[in-house]
Amino acid sequence: MNHLFNVYPLNDITITKAQGAYVWDDNGIQYLDMYGGHAVISIGHTHPHWVKRIEEQLEQIAFYSNSVKIPIQAELAEKLIKVSGKENYQLFLCNSGAEANENALKARIVSHRKKESDCI
């Protein structure tokens, strides 16, 4: 019996490996990964630079709450402000679309802004 909740229709394929823009199934068949769904990685799979950087971070700390200072978050905020040209905005980092939407609604209510574009 399958105890997984049926959220999405399942394709009859089991991905066992991913590299760059390709994935392989358990039969060794290679596919160009053009999946555009939830939690996708737009930079490709297992790029050596990203693997190295993730491993370095995991050796320090894997996760901690935004309730403490995390200097790399401040660095990211500064870089995003510069490349976006949105110097009067603040960055809110979160891990899901639900969390992003919930906090965008809260910001809109607190700020009394009327349009979505005012909160972006």
Backbone atoms as SQL, in Angstrom:
CREATE TABLE atoms (id INTEGER PRIMARY KEY, chain TEXT, resi INTEGER, resn TEXT, atom TEXT, x REAL, y REAL, z REAL);
INSERT INTO atoms VALUES
  (1, 'A', 1, 'MET', 'N', 0.844, -1.194, 0.000),
  (2, 'A', 1, 'MET', 'CA', 0.000, 0.000, 0.000),
  (3, 'A', 1, 'MET', 'C', 0.882, 1.248, 0.000),
  (4, 'A', 2, 'ASN', 'N', 0.518, 2.221, -0.809),
  (5, 'A', 2, 'ASN', 'CA', 1.249, 3.478, -0.865),
  (6, 'A', 2, 'ASN', 'C', 0.658, 4.450, 0.145),
  (7, 'A', 3, 'HIS', 'N', 1.468, 4.892, 1.089),
  (8, 'A', 3, 'HIS', 'CA', 1.000, 5.800, 2.128),
  (9, 'A', 3, 'HIS', 'C', 1.315, 7.266, 1.814),
  (10, 'A', 4, 'LEU', 'N', 1.770, 7.544, 0.618),
  (11, 'A', 4, 'LEU', 'CA', 2.038, 8.928, 0.236),
  (12, 'A', 4, 'LEU', 'C', 0.745, 9.596, -0.206),
  (13, 'A', 5, 'PHE', 'N', 0.529, 10.811, 0.248),
  (14, 'A', 5, 'PHE', 'CA', -0.658, 11.564, -0.122),
  (15, 'A', 5, 'PHE', 'C', -0.586, 11.917, -1.599),
  (16, 'A', 6, 'ASN', 'N', -1.643, 11.689, -2.325),
  (17, 'A', 6, 'ASN', 'CA', -1.704, 11.897, -3.763),
  (18, 'A', 6, 'ASN', 'C', -1.950, 13.375, -4.072),
  (19, 'A', 7, 'VAL', 'N', -0.873, 14.154, -4.065),
  (20, 'A', 7, 'VAL', 'CA', -0.972, 15.594, -4.328),
  (21, 'A', 7, 'VAL', 'C', -0.874, 15.877, -5.821),
  (22, 'A', 8, 'TYR', 'N', 0.085, 15.245, -6.473),
  (23, 'A', 8, 'TYR', 'CA', 0.317, 15.445, -7.898),
  (24, 'A', 8, 'TYR', 'C', 0.179, 14.107, -8.611),
  (25, 'A', 9, 'PRO', 'N', -0.261, 14.112, -9.863),
  (26, 'A', 9, 'PRO', 'CA', -0.236, 12.850, -10.611),
  (27, 'A', 9, 'PRO', 'C', 1.226, 12.436, -10.796),
  (28, 'A', 10, 'LEU', 'N', 1.529, 11.175, -10.513),
  (29, 'A', 10, 'LEU', 'CA', 2.902, 10.707, -10.616),
  (30, 'A', 10, 'LEU', 'C', 3.194, 10.164, -11.997),
  (31, 'A', 11, 'ASN', 'N', 4.314, 10.612, -12.572),
  (32, 'A', 11, 'ASN', 'CA', 4.802, 10.035, -13.812),
  (33, 'A', 11, 'ASN', 'C', 5.478, 8.715, -13.470),
  (34, 'A', 12, 'ASP', 'N', 5.385, 7.763, -14.343),
  (35, 'A', 12, 'ASP', 'CA', 5.959, 6.448, -14.095),
  (36, 'A', 12, 'ASP', 'C', 7.448, 6.460, -14.428),
  (37, 'A', 13, 'ILE', 'N', 8.211, 7.213, -13.644),
  (38, 'A', 13, 'ILE', 'CA', 9.652, 7.343, -13.835),
  (39, 'A', 13, 'ILE', 'C', 10.282, 7.578, -12.467),
  (40, 'A', 14, 'THR', 'N', 11.451, 6.980, -12.259),
  (41, 'A', 14, 'THR', 'CA', 12.187, 7.168, -11.012),
  (42, 'A', 14, 'THR', 'C', 13.535, 7.782, -11.357),
  (43, 'A', 15, 'ILE', 'N', 13.722, 9.037, -11.009),
  (44, 'A', 15, 'ILE', 'CA', 14.975, 9.740, -11.280),
  (45, 'A', 15, 'ILE', 'C', 15.993, 9.336, -10.218),
  (46, 'A', 16, 'THR', 'N', 17.174, 8.914, -10.672),
  (47, 'A', 16, 'THR', 'CA', 18.209, 8.466, -9.739),
  (48, 'A', 16, 'THR', 'C', 19.480, 9.297, -9.801),
  (49, 'A', 17, 'LYS', 'N', 19.611, 10.152, -10.830),
  (50, 'A', 17, 'LYS', 'CA', 20.831, 10.940, -10.994),
  (51, 'A', 17, 'LYS', 'C', 20.481, 12.220, -11.739),
  (52, 'A', 18, 'ALA', 'N', 21.198, 13.296, -11.416),
  (53, 'A', 18, 'ALA', 'CA', 21.015, 14.570, -12.112),
  (54, 'A', 18, 'ALA', 'C', 22.368, 15.249, -12.263),
  (55, 'A', 19, 'GLN', 'N', 22.623, 15.783, -13.446),
  (56, 'A', 19, 'GLN', 'CA', 23.873, 16.490, -13.705),
  (57, 'A', 19, 'GLN', 'C', 23.621, 17.543, -14.767),
  (58, 'A', 20, 'GLY', 'N', 23.908, 18.798, -14.443),
  (59, 'A', 20, 'GLY', 'CA', 23.693, 19.875, -15.404),
  (60, 'A', 20, 'GLY', 'C', 22.234, 19.971, -15.783),
  (61, 'A', 21, 'ALA', 'N', 21.942, 19.867, -17.076),
  (62, 'A', 21, 'ALA', 'CA', 20.567, 19.984, -17.563),
  (63, 'A', 21, 'ALA', 'C', 19.919, 18.625, -17.802),
  (64, 'A', 22, 'TYR', 'N', 20.552, 17.554, -17.307),
  (65, 'A', 22, 'TYR', 'CA', 20.048, 16.210, -17.580),
  (66, 'A', 22, 'TYR', 'C', 19.735, 15.445, -16.300),
  (67, 'A', 23, 'VAL', 'N', 18.794, 14.529, -16.427),
  (68, 'A', 23, 'VAL', 'CA', 18.479, 13.577, -15.363),
  (69, 'A', 23, 'VAL', 'C', 18.463, 12.183, -15.970),
  (70, 'A', 24, 'TRP', 'N', 18.676, 11.168, -15.117),
  (71, 'A', 24, 'TRP', 'CA', 18.658, 9.784, -15.548),
  (72, 'A', 24, 'TRP', 'C', 17.689, 9.011, -14.681),
  (73, 'A', 25, 'ASP', 'N', 17.036, 8.024, -15.293),
  (74, 'A', 25, 'ASP', 'CA', 16.118, 7.204, -14.519),
  (75, 'A', 25, 'ASP', 'C', 16.806, 5.924, -14.051),
  (76, 'A', 26, 'ASP', 'N', 16.056, 5.103, -13.342),
  (77, 'A', 26, 'ASP', 'CA', 16.624, 3.881, -12.779),
  (78, 'A', 26, 'ASP', 'C', 16.940, 2.823, -13.836),
  (79, 'A', 27, 'ASN', 'N', 16.582, 3.077, -15.097),
  (80, 'A', 27, 'ASN', 'CA', 16.956, 2.202, -16.201),
  (81, 'A', 27, 'ASN', 'C', 18.145, 2.756, -16.985),
  (82, 'A', 28, 'GLY', 'N', 18.725, 3.865, -16.504),
  (83, 'A', 28, 'GLY', 'CA', 19.874, 4.475, -17.160),
  (84, 'A', 28, 'GLY', 'C', 19.523, 5.353, -18.337),
  (85, 'A', 29, 'ILE', 'N', 18.243, 5.634, -18.558),
  (86, 'A', 29, 'ILE', 'CA', 17.825, 6.484, -19.679),
  (87, 'A', 29, 'ILE', 'C', 18.038, 7.952, -19.299),
  (88, 'A', 30, 'GLN', 'N', 18.693, 8.694, -20.199),
  (89, 'A', 30, 'GLN', 'CA', 18.995, 10.105, -19.987),
  (90, 'A', 30, 'GLN', 'C', 17.880, 10.968, -20.574),
  (91, 'A', 31, 'TYR', 'N', 17.486, 12.017, -19.833),
  (92, 'A', 31, 'TYR', 'CA', 16.455, 12.960, -20.279),
  (93, 'A', 31, 'TYR', 'C', 16.978, 14.379, -20.130),
  (94, 'A', 32, 'LEU', 'N', 16.595, 15.241, -21.062),
  (95, 'A', 32, 'LEU', 'CA', 16.827, 16.669, -20.891),
  (96, 'A', 32, 'LEU', 'C', 15.815, 17.154, -19.867),
  (97, 'A', 33, 'ASP', 'N', 16.286, 17.732, -18.769),
  (98, 'A', 33, 'ASP', 'CA', 15.394, 18.136, -17.685),
  (99, 'A', 33, 'ASP', 'C', 14.724, 19.457, -18.033),
  (100, 'A', 34, 'MET', 'N', 13.489, 19.383, -18.457),
  (101, 'A', 34, 'MET', 'CA', 12.725, 20.582, -18.787),
  (102, 'A', 34, 'MET', 'C', 11.556, 20.758, -17.833),
  (103, 'A', 35, 'TYR', 'N', 11.639, 20.089, -16.678),
  (104, 'A', 35, 'TYR', 'CA', 10.574, 20.195, -15.692),
  (105, 'A', 35, 'TYR', 'C', 10.527, 21.613, -15.156),
  (106, 'A', 36, 'GLY', 'N', 9.361, 22.198, -15.118),
  (107, 'A', 36, 'GLY', 'CA', 9.218, 23.576, -14.667),
  (108, 'A', 36, 'GLY', 'C', 8.276, 23.701, -13.492),
  (109, 'A', 37, 'GLY', 'N', 8.246, 22.720, -12.647),
  (110, 'A', 37, 'GLY', 'CA', 7.292, 22.716, -11.532),
  (111, 'A', 37, 'GLY', 'C', 7.857, 23.289, -10.263),
  (112, 'A', 38, 'HIS', 'N', 7.354, 22.794, -9.166),
  (113, 'A', 38, 'HIS', 'CA', 7.705, 23.281, -7.836),
  (114, 'A', 38, 'HIS', 'C', 9.141, 22.908, -7.459),
  (115, 'A', 39, 'ALA', 'N', 9.769, 23.787, -6.683),
  (116, 'A', 39, 'ALA', 'CA', 11.102, 23.559, -6.123),
  (117, 'A', 39, 'ALA', 'C', 12.145, 23.174, -7.170),
  (118, 'A', 40, 'VAL', 'N', 12.078, 23.765, -8.349),
  (119, 'A', 40, 'VAL', 'CA', 13.055, 23.458, -9.385),
  (120, 'A', 40, 'VAL', 'C', 14.338, 24.252, -9.145),
  (121, 'A', 41, 'ILE', 'N', 15.428, 23.741, -9.672),
  (122, 'A', 41, 'ILE', 'CA', 16.716, 24.414, -9.547),
  (123, 'A', 41, 'ILE', 'C', 17.063, 24.975, -10.922),
  (124, 'A', 42, 'SER', 'N', 16.960, 26.275, -11.082),
  (125, 'A', 42, 'SER', 'CA', 17.148, 26.884, -12.398),
  (126, 'A', 42, 'SER', 'C', 18.610, 26.943, -12.810),
  (127, 'A', 43, 'ILE', 'N', 19.535, 26.581, -11.930),
  (128, 'A', 43, 'ILE', 'CA', 20.955, 26.619, -12.266),
  (129, 'A', 43, 'ILE', 'C', 21.461, 25.270, -12.755),
  (130, 'A', 44, 'GLY', 'N', 20.589, 24.288, -12.865),
  (131, 'A', 44, 'GLY', 'CA', 21.006, 22.954, -13.254),
  (132, 'A', 44, 'GLY', 'C', 21.293, 22.109, -12.020),
  (133, 'A', 45, 'HIS', 'N', 21.766, 20.908, -12.263),
  (134, 'A', 45, 'HIS', 'CA', 21.978, 19.960, -11.175),
  (135, 'A', 45, 'HIS', 'C', 23.462, 19.723, -10.902),
  (136, 'A', 46, 'THR', 'N', 23.813, 19.631, -9.650),
  (137, 'A', 46, 'THR', 'CA', 25.123, 19.213, -9.135),
  (138, 'A', 46, 'THR', 'C', 26.316, 19.914, -9.787),
  (139, 'A', 47, 'HIS', 'N', 26.178, 21.200, -10.073),
  (140, 'A', 47, 'HIS', 'CA', 27.315, 21.961, -10.593),
  (141, 'A', 47, 'HIS', 'C', 28.405, 21.974, -9.518),
  (142, 'A', 48, 'PRO', 'N', 29.656, 21.702, -9.882),
  (143, 'A', 48, 'PRO', 'CA', 30.725, 21.597, -8.879),
  (144, 'A', 48, 'PRO', 'C', 30.862, 22.824, -7.972),
  (145, 'A', 49, 'HIS', 'N', 30.673, 24.021, -8.531),
  (146, 'A', 49, 'HIS', 'CA', 30.770, 25.233, -7.708),
  (147, 'A', 49, 'HIS', 'C', 29.701, 25.235, -6.616),
  (148, 'A', 50, 'TRP', 'N', 28.453, 24.932, -6.975),
  (149, 'A', 50, 'TRP', 'CA', 27.358, 24.962, -6.003),
  (150, 'A', 50, 'TRP', 'C', 27.477, 23.828, -4.987),
  (151, 'A', 51, 'VAL', 'N', 27.922, 22.665, -5.439),
  (152, 'A', 51, 'VAL', 'CA', 28.125, 21.552, -4.510),
  (153, 'A', 51, 'VAL', 'C', 29.173, 21.948, -3.465),
  (154, 'A', 52, 'LYS', 'N', 30.275, 22.536, -3.934),
  (155, 'A', 52, 'LYS', 'CA', 31.346, 22.962, -3.015),
  (156, 'A', 52, 'LYS', 'C', 30.835, 23.996, -2.014),
  (157, 'A', 53, 'ARG', 'N', 30.120, 25.004, -2.505),
  (158, 'A', 53, 'ARG', 'CA', 29.633, 26.078, -1.622),
  (159, 'A', 53, 'ARG', 'C', 28.620, 25.543, -0.607),
  (160, 'A', 54, 'ILE', 'N', 27.746, 24.635, -1.044),
  (161, 'A', 54, 'ILE', 'CA', 26.766, 24.051, -0.127),
  (162, 'A', 54, 'ILE', 'C', 27.470, 23.209, 0.929),
  (163, 'A', 55, 'GLU', 'N', 28.465, 22.410, 0.506),
  (164, 'A', 55, 'GLU', 'CA', 29.217, 21.604, 1.469),
  (165, 'A', 55, 'GLU', 'C', 29.923, 22.490, 2.487),
  (166, 'A', 56, 'GLU', 'N', 30.533, 23.595, 2.017),
  (167, 'A', 56, 'GLU', 'CA', 31.200, 24.526, 2.933),
  (168, 'A', 56, 'GLU', 'C', 30.216, 25.081, 3.955),
  (169, 'A', 57, 'GLN', 'N', 29.022, 25.453, 3.499),
  (170, 'A', 57, 'GLN', 'CA', 28.025, 25.997, 4.414),
  (171, 'A', 57, 'GLN', 'C', 27.538, 24.934, 5.393),
  (172, 'A', 58, 'LEU', 'N', 27.309, 23.726, 4.911),
  (173, 'A', 58, 'LEU', 'CA', 26.853, 22.647, 5.787),
  (174, 'A', 58, 'LEU', 'C', 27.878, 22.315, 6.867),
  (175, 'A', 59, 'GLU', 'N', 29.168, 22.496, 6.561),
  (176, 'A', 59, 'GLU', 'CA', 30.208, 22.250, 7.559),
  (177, 'A', 59, 'GLU', 'C', 30.193, 23.313, 8.655),
  (178, 'A', 60, 'GLN', 'N', 29.622, 24.478, 8.367),
  (179, 'A', 60, 'GLN', 'CA', 29.516, 25.542, 9.372),
  (180, 'A', 60, 'GLN', 'C', 28.197, 25.431, 10.130),
  (181, 'A', 61, 'ILE', 'N', 27.109, 25.560, 9.411),
  (182, 'A', 61, 'ILE', 'CA', 25.766, 25.457, 9.980),
  (183, 'A', 61, 'ILE', 'C', 24.787, 25.251, 8.835),
  (184, 'A', 62, 'ALA', 'N', 23.892, 24.290, 8.988),
  (185, 'A', 62, 'ALA', 'CA', 22.963, 23.977, 7.907),
  (186, 'A', 62, 'ALA', 'C', 21.801, 24.952, 7.873),
  (187, 'A', 63, 'PHE', 'N', 21.261, 25.277, 9.032),
  (188, 'A', 63, 'PHE', 'CA', 20.098, 26.155, 9.093),
  (189, 'A', 63, 'PHE', 'C', 20.008, 26.768, 10.477),
  (190, 'A', 64, 'TYR', 'N', 19.551, 27.989, 10.511),
  (191, 'A', 64, 'TYR', 'CA', 19.154, 28.599, 11.763),
  (192, 'A', 64, 'TYR', 'C', 18.099, 29.643, 11.456),
  (193, 'A', 65, 'SER', 'N', 17.341, 29.975, 12.433),
  (194, 'A', 65, 'SER', 'CA', 16.219, 30.893, 12.269),
  (195, 'A', 65, 'SER', 'C', 16.672, 32.305, 11.915),
  (196, 'A', 66, 'ASN', 'N', 15.785, 33.044, 11.269),
  (197, 'A', 66, 'ASN', 'CA', 16.023, 34.460, 10.997),
  (198, 'A', 66, 'ASN', 'C', 15.923, 35.302, 12.260),
  (199, 'A', 67, 'SER', 'N', 15.778, 34.669, 13.416),
  (200, 'A', 67, 'SER', 'CA', 15.660, 35.414, 14.675),
  (201, 'A', 67, 'SER', 'C', 17.026, 35.787, 15.237),
  (202, 'A', 68, 'VAL', 'N', 18.104, 35.456, 14.528),
  (203, 'A', 68, 'VAL', 'CA', 19.456, 35.850, 14.927),
  (204, 'A', 68, 'VAL', 'C', 20.133, 36.499, 13.716),
  (205, 'A', 69, 'LYS', 'N', 21.228, 37.194, 13.958),
  (206, 'A', 69, 'LYS', 'CA', 21.971, 37.818, 12.863),
  (207, 'A', 69, 'LYS', 'C', 22.676, 36.754, 12.035),
  (208, 'A', 70, 'ILE', 'N', 22.511, 36.843, 10.729),
  (209, 'A', 70, 'ILE', 'CA', 23.181, 35.942, 9.795),
  (210, 'A', 70, 'ILE', 'C', 23.841, 36.840, 8.741),
  (211, 'A', 71, 'PRO', 'N', 25.138, 37.125, 8.904),
  (212, 'A', 71, 'PRO', 'CA', 25.818, 38.109, 8.040),
  (213, 'A', 71, 'PRO', 'C', 25.667, 37.854, 6.544),
  (214, 'A', 72, 'ILE', 'N', 25.655, 36.618, 6.106),
  (215, 'A', 72, 'ILE', 'CA', 25.555, 36.348, 4.668),
  (216, 'A', 72, 'ILE', 'C', 24.213, 36.818, 4.106),
  (217, 'A', 73, 'GLN', 'N', 23.168, 36.860, 4.953),
  (218, 'A', 73, 'GLN', 'CA', 21.872, 37.378, 4.503),
  (219, 'A', 73, 'GLN', 'C', 21.963, 38.876, 4.229),
  (220, 'A', 74, 'ALA', 'N', 22.680, 39.594, 5.100),
  (221, 'A', 74, 'ALA', 'CA', 22.857, 41.035, 4.889),
  (222, 'A', 74, 'ALA', 'C', 23.657, 41.292, 3.612),
  (223, 'A', 75, 'GLU', 'N', 24.675, 40.450, 3.357),
  (224, 'A', 75, 'GLU', 'CA', 25.456, 40.574, 2.121),
  (225, 'A', 75, 'GLU', 'C', 24.564, 40.356, 0.900),
  (226, 'A', 76, 'LEU', 'N', 23.718, 39.343, 0.965),
  (227, 'A', 76, 'LEU', 'CA', 22.795, 39.061, -0.145),
  (228, 'A', 76, 'LEU', 'C', 21.851, 40.233, -0.368),
  (229, 'A', 77, 'ALA', 'N', 21.313, 40.775, 0.701),
  (230, 'A', 77, 'ALA', 'CA', 20.394, 41.915, 0.584),
  (231, 'A', 77, 'ALA', 'C', 21.073, 43.087, -0.120),
  (232, 'A', 78, 'GLU', 'N', 22.305, 43.383, 0.264),
  (233, 'A', 78, 'GLU', 'CA', 23.032, 44.490, -0.367),
  (234, 'A', 78, 'GLU', 'C', 23.259, 44.232, -1.851),
  (235, 'A', 79, 'LYS', 'N', 23.628, 43.010, -2.198),
  (236, 'A', 79, 'LYS', 'CA', 23.856, 42.684, -3.609),
  (237, 'A', 79, 'LYS', 'C', 22.565, 42.782, -4.417),
  (238, 'A', 80, 'LEU', 'N', 21.468, 42.272, -3.853),
  (239, 'A', 80, 'LEU', 'CA', 20.188, 42.323, -4.578),
  (240, 'A', 80, 'LEU', 'C', 19.691, 43.750, -4.738),
  (241, 'A', 81, 'ILE', 'N', 19.899, 44.577, -3.738),
  (242, 'A', 81, 'ILE', 'CA', 19.507, 45.987, -3.836),
  (243, 'A', 81, 'ILE', 'C', 20.277, 46.664, -4.964),
  (244, 'A', 82, 'LYS', 'N', 21.572, 46.371, -5.048),
  (245, 'A', 82, 'LYS', 'CA', 22.399, 46.972, -6.101),
  (246, 'A', 82, 'LYS', 'C', 21.969, 46.520, -7.492),
  (247, 'A', 83, 'VAL', 'N', 21.786, 45.214, -7.695),
  (248, 'A', 83, 'VAL', 'CA', 21.452, 44.742, -9.042),
  (249, 'A', 83, 'VAL', 'C', 20.023, 45.062, -9.443),
  (250, 'A', 84, 'SER', 'N', 19.125, 45.213, -8.459),
  (251, 'A', 84, 'SER', 'CA', 17.730, 45.507, -8.780),
  (252, 'A', 84, 'SER', 'C', 17.467, 46.996, -8.931),
  (253, 'A', 85, 'GLY', 'N', 18.332, 47.817, -8.348),
  (254, 'A', 85, 'GLY', 'CA', 18.106, 49.258, -8.361),
  (255, 'A', 85, 'GLY', 'C', 16.984, 49.699, -7.438),
  (256, 'A', 86, 'LYS', 'N', 16.564, 48.856, -6.520),
  (257, 'A', 86, 'LYS', 'CA', 15.469, 49.150, -5.591),
  (258, 'A', 86, 'LYS', 'C', 16.046, 49.487, -4.212),
  (259, 'A', 87, 'GLU', 'N', 16.652, 50.645, -4.097),
  (260, 'A', 87, 'GLU', 'CA', 17.367, 51.001, -2.874),
  (261, 'A', 87, 'GLU', 'C', 16.452, 51.303, -1.692),
  (262, 'A', 88, 'ASN', 'N', 15.189, 51.562, -1.909),
  (263, 'A', 88, 'ASN', 'CA', 14.273, 51.881, -0.812),
  (264, 'A', 88, 'ASN', 'C', 13.467, 50.672, -0.345),
  (265, 'A', 89, 'TYR', 'N', 13.905, 49.475, -0.704),
  (266, 'A', 89, 'TYR', 'CA', 13.184, 48.266, -0.334),
  (267, 'A', 89, 'TYR', 'C', 13.986, 47.443, 0.655),
  (268, 'A', 90, 'GLN', 'N', 13.290, 46.579, 1.361),
  (269, 'A', 90, 'GLN', 'CA', 13.933, 45.645, 2.274),
  (270, 'A', 90, 'GLN', 'C', 13.689, 44.227, 1.776),
  (271, 'A', 91, 'LEU', 'N', 14.616, 43.346, 2.076),
  (272, 'A', 91, 'LEU', 'CA', 14.535, 41.964, 1.644),
  (273, 'A', 91, 'LEU', 'C', 13.974, 41.099, 2.771),
  (274, 'A', 92, 'PHE', 'N', 13.024, 40.236, 2.430),
  (275, 'A', 92, 'PHE', 'CA', 12.514, 39.241, 3.372),
  (276, 'A', 92, 'PHE', 'C', 12.836, 37.876, 2.801),
  (277, 'A', 93, 'LEU', 'N', 13.660, 37.118, 3.506),
  (278, 'A', 93, 'LEU', 'CA', 14.043, 35.785, 3.059),
  (279, 'A', 93, 'LEU', 'C', 13.138, 34.750, 3.710),
  (280, 'A', 94, 'CYS', 'N', 12.635, 33.847, 2.895),
  (281, 'A', 94, 'CYS', 'CA', 11.764, 32.784, 3.410),
  (282, 'A', 94, 'CYS', 'C', 11.996, 31.538, 2.579),
  (283, 'A', 95, 'ASN', 'N', 11.366, 30.436, 2.976),
  (284, 'A', 95, 'ASN', 'CA', 11.656, 29.175, 2.303),
  (285, 'A', 95, 'ASN', 'C', 10.492, 28.584, 1.530),
  (286, 'A', 96, 'SER', 'N', 9.387, 29.312, 1.411),
  (287, 'A', 96, 'SER', 'CA', 8.275, 28.750, 0.652),
  (288, 'A', 96, 'SER', 'C', 7.407, 29.861, 0.082),
  (289, 'A', 97, 'GLY', 'N', 6.661, 29.502, -0.943),
  (290, 'A', 97, 'GLY', 'CA', 5.719, 30.449, -1.523),
  (291, 'A', 97, 'GLY', 'C', 4.617, 30.814, -0.556),
  (292, 'A', 98, 'ALA', 'N', 4.195, 29.844, 0.250),
  (293, 'A', 98, 'ALA', 'CA', 3.145, 30.121, 1.235),
  (294, 'A', 98, 'ALA', 'C', 3.623, 31.159, 2.241),
  (295, 'A', 99, 'GLU', 'N', 4.841, 31.010, 2.714),
  (296, 'A', 99, 'GLU', 'CA', 5.397, 31.964, 3.672),
  (297, 'A', 99, 'GLU', 'C', 5.565, 33.342, 3.020),
  (298, 'A', 100, 'ALA', 'N', 5.989, 33.363, 1.786),
  (299, 'A', 100, 'ALA', 'CA', 6.147, 34.631, 1.067),
  (300, 'A', 100, 'ALA', 'C', 4.806, 35.341, 0.913),
  (301, 'A', 101, 'ASN', 'N', 3.785, 34.596, 0.496),
  (302, 'A', 101, 'ASN', 'CA', 2.457, 35.196, 0.317),
  (303, 'A', 101, 'ASN', 'C', 1.874, 35.679, 1.636),
  (304, 'A', 102, 'GLU', 'N', 2.005, 34.885, 2.678),
  (305, 'A', 102, 'GLU', 'CA', 1.485, 35.282, 3.991),
  (306, 'A', 102, 'GLU', 'C', 2.115, 36.590, 4.455),
  (307, 'A', 103, 'ASN', 'N', 3.427, 36.703, 4.316),
  (308, 'A', 103, 'ASN', 'CA', 4.097, 37.914, 4.774),
  (309, 'A', 103, 'ASN', 'C', 3.879, 39.096, 3.850),
  (310, 'A', 104, 'ALA', 'N', 3.673, 38.856, 2.571),
  (311, 'A', 104, 'ALA', 'CA', 3.328, 39.947, 1.657),
  (312, 'A', 104, 'ALA', 'C', 1.964, 40.523, 2.027),
  (313, 'A', 105, 'LEU', 'N', 1.016, 39.654, 2.371),
  (314, 'A', 105, 'LEU', 'CA', -0.302, 40.132, 2.809),
  (315, 'A', 105, 'LEU', 'C', -0.197, 40.925, 4.104),
  (316, 'A', 106, 'LYS', 'N', 0.608, 40.437, 5.037),
  (317, 'A', 106, 'LYS', 'CA', 0.801, 41.169, 6.298),
  (318, 'A', 106, 'LYS', 'C', 1.408, 42.543, 6.036),
  (319, 'A', 107, 'ALA', 'N', 2.416, 42.592, 5.156),
  (320, 'A', 107, 'ALA', 'CA', 3.058, 43.869, 4.839),
  (321, 'A', 107, 'ALA', 'C', 2.069, 44.826, 4.199),
  (322, 'A', 108, 'ARG', 'N', 1.234, 44.293, 3.333),
  (323, 'A', 108, 'ARG', 'CA', 0.231, 45.119, 2.651),
  (324, 'A', 108, 'ARG', 'C', -0.786, 45.681, 3.655),
  (325, 'A', 109, 'ILE', 'N', -1.220, 44.852, 4.590),
  (326, 'A', 109, 'ILE', 'CA', -2.187, 45.292, 5.605),
  (327, 'A', 109, 'ILE', 'C', -1.568, 46.348, 6.512),
  (328, 'A', 110, 'VAL', 'N', -0.363, 46.080, 6.990),
  (329, 'A', 110, 'VAL', 'CA', 0.305, 47.003, 7.912),
  (330, 'A', 110, 'VAL', 'C', 0.620, 48.332, 7.236),
  (331, 'A', 111, 'SER', 'N', 1.017, 48.278, 5.954),
  (332, 'A', 111, 'SER', 'CA', 1.408, 49.500, 5.251),
  (333, 'A', 111, 'SER', 'C', 0.221, 50.235, 4.641),
  (334, 'A', 112, 'HIS', 'N', -0.952, 49.616, 4.628),
  (335, 'A', 112, 'HIS', 'CA', -2.166, 50.188, 4.040),
  (336, 'A', 112, 'HIS', 'C', -2.016, 50.436, 2.546),
  (337, 'A', 113, 'ARG', 'N', -1.161, 49.649, 1.884),
  (338, 'A', 113, 'ARG', 'CA', -0.997, 49.767, 0.432),
  (339, 'A', 113, 'ARG', 'C', -2.159, 49.094, -0.254),
  (340, 'A', 114, 'LYS', 'N', -2.567, 49.610, -1.372),
  (341, 'A', 114, 'LYS', 'CA', -3.755, 49.131, -2.069),
  (342, 'A', 114, 'LYS', 'C', -3.456, 48.169, -3.208),
  (343, 'A', 115, 'LYS', 'N', -2.267, 48.270, -3.821),
  (344, 'A', 115, 'LYS', 'CA', -1.957, 47.457, -4.999),
  (345, 'A', 115, 'LYS', 'C', -0.818, 46.504, -4.679),
  (346, 'A', 116, 'GLU', 'N', -0.825, 45.313, -5.342),
  (347, 'A', 116, 'GLU', 'CA', 0.255, 44.354, -5.172),
  (348, 'A', 116, 'GLU', 'C', 1.596, 44.970, -5.557),
  (349, 'A', 117, 'SER', 'N', 1.596, 45.792, -6.612),
  (350, 'A', 117, 'SER', 'CA', 2.845, 46.350, -7.091),
  (351, 'A', 117, 'SER', 'C', 3.491, 47.281, -6.070),
  (352, 'A', 118, 'ASP', 'N', 2.704, 47.764, -5.114),
  (353, 'A', 118, 'ASP', 'CA', 3.277, 48.616, -4.067),
  (354, 'A', 118, 'ASP', 'C', 4.107, 47.818, -3.076),
  (355, 'A', 119, 'CYS', 'N', 3.911, 46.498, -3.011),
  (356, 'A', 119, 'CYS', 'CA', 4.605, 45.651, -2.042),
  (357, 'A', 119, 'CYS', 'C', 5.753, 44.879, -2.659),
  (358, 'A', 120, 'ILE', 'N', 5.977, 45.039, -3.943),
  (359, 'A', 120, 'ILE', 'CA', 7.029, 44.272, -4.620),
  (360, 'A', 120, 'ILE', 'C', 8.312, 45.059, -4.626);
